[in-house]
Amino acid sequence: MNRMIAALIGTFVLGGCNVVVTSAPLFTLADQARGPGPRMGVWRFEAKPDCAVDEGKPLGDWPECAQGLVWKDGGMAGFYERTAGATGAPGAPLWKVQPLIFAPGTPNILQAAINVSGDLKMSGTPYGYAGARATKTDDKGRITALVLWPVMCGPPPPDDKAAMTKKLLPGLSAKPEDPVCTTSSVAALRNAAKASEAWAPKAMSGHWVRDGGS
């Protein structure tokens, strides 16, 4: 899984704790169409402020630290994933596409198909979630800058910010041995997203760069 997409929803290849994951999507394209959303095109997400990148170059020429993607119509996002070559050096970038839904509301929710690892077992394709707050819009009301934070299950323990919560928010459930929680309720998810902004260790900012697909 592209590490940038994983970072957006707070669920990493090595496994994420205290985040909401569902075995089926809670939002569809119909939900995305109910309000203003991100402007389609090339976006950059600021995971590393010291990352040097010429945003005028094609997306495939950006360094991995630039965290670029193409937000596409139809609830999809395209991105380049770089894998290690035979010698361990970075290989050629591979173009990949995955579902990415932006559901307007209070707060806005970003839904992404994800991979989970470790001992967590889920049927179907798992989905992870991030709260999203617009910080800039264009003259047509389309979002051109935003901040994202993972939707968490509840307040993290004060002694371990990465550990599973000891107090689940209403409408969320988890098995005793699971490091994540789940829900079938959009209202519960939005409530968790609203509360999570204050608990997230670090929000991720992103901005629209240009129209087009590269």
Buried (B, 14 or more C-beta within 10 A) or exposed (E): BBBBBBBBBBBBBEEBBBBBBBEEBBBEEEBBEEEBBBBBBBBBBBBEEEBEBEEEEEBBBBBBBBBBBBBBEEBBBBBBBBEEEEEEEEEEBEEBEBBBBBBBBEBBBBBBBBBBEEEBEBEEBBBBBBBBBBEEBEEEEBBBBBBBBBBBBBBBBEEEEEEBBEEBBEBBEBEEEBBBBBBEEBEBBBBBBBBBBEBBEEBBBBBBBEEEEB
